[in-house]
């Protein structure tokens, strides 16, 4: 759940940096689905993966606990780590004013 929340936060950063905010019903899905629109078609695979994680998270959270394996959690953590690196690189390149000065 924590790794998924981190992925969603990163996707929200991308959306906010582009001047938008998803609200209301299906805001999580919308936030994830905007990644290829903002970051380009190369982000489609990541968006598909994160959307699948969103669906799996919903099942685990609302229907049946224990449906996410340790291996799947580790895979998501690795994906989120790579996503964070990519978002920071994108921010440095396209929105440097949004990053703290160093």
Secondary structure, 3 states (H helix, E strand, C coil): CHHHHHHHHHHHHHHHHCCCCCCCCCHHHHHHHCHHHHHCHHHHHHHHHHHHHHHHHHHHHHHCCCCCCHHHHHHHHHHHHHHHHHHHHHHHHHCHHHCCCC
